[in-house]
Amino acid sequence: MSPVKNRGFAFDPGALVELREALGLTQAALARELGVPTNTLSRWETGAPTPDANSLAAVHSVAADH
């Protein structure tokens, strides 16, 4: 997520890709850990649509566990 002036935060799809790659996970592996279909993760990584707050919390939890 990136700060946005006067609007809180905006989701940065590139950051999700960077995180997944830093963890050494494929899209399929990260999707499995998040409990979402691989095509959902793929769409998040392109920015359409963006994950909801619960999904972002799950991404954070996976990152913290690795």
HELIX and SHEET records of a PDB file:
HELIX    1   1 PRO A   13  ALA A   22  1                                  10    
HELIX    2   2 GLN A   27  LEU A   34  1                                   8    
HELIX    3   3 THR A   38  THR A   46  1                                   9    
HELIX    4   4 ALA A   53  ASP A   65  1                                  13    
SHEET    1   A 2 SER A   2  VAL A   4  0                                        
SHEET    2   A 2 GLY A   8  ALA A  10 -1                                        
END                                                                             
